[in-house]
Amino acid sequence: MANIIQYIEESFGELVHKVTWPTWNQLQSSAIVVLVASLIFALIIFAMDFVFGINSGDSFWKGILGFYYNIVQQ
């Protein structure tokens, strides 16, 4: 039990005295970078899914794979 208490005390001391915490401005700028990068990745994945994927429904465009499957089935 003493080892657990010592571990908690040392962990708390390290978090308070040795860790460098970001400022509010650094935190905001990092959050904006993550948000923009996530949106870019989401748009790239959406575009790849639209171009290569098989879209359900009666739409004309079913993606490149859907076009290929229609040719192969005939």
Buried (B, 14 or more C-beta within 10 A) or exposed (E): EEEEEEEEEEEEEEEEEEEEEEEEEEEEEEEEEEEEEEEEEEEEEEEEEEEEBBBEEEEEEBBEEBEEEEEEEE
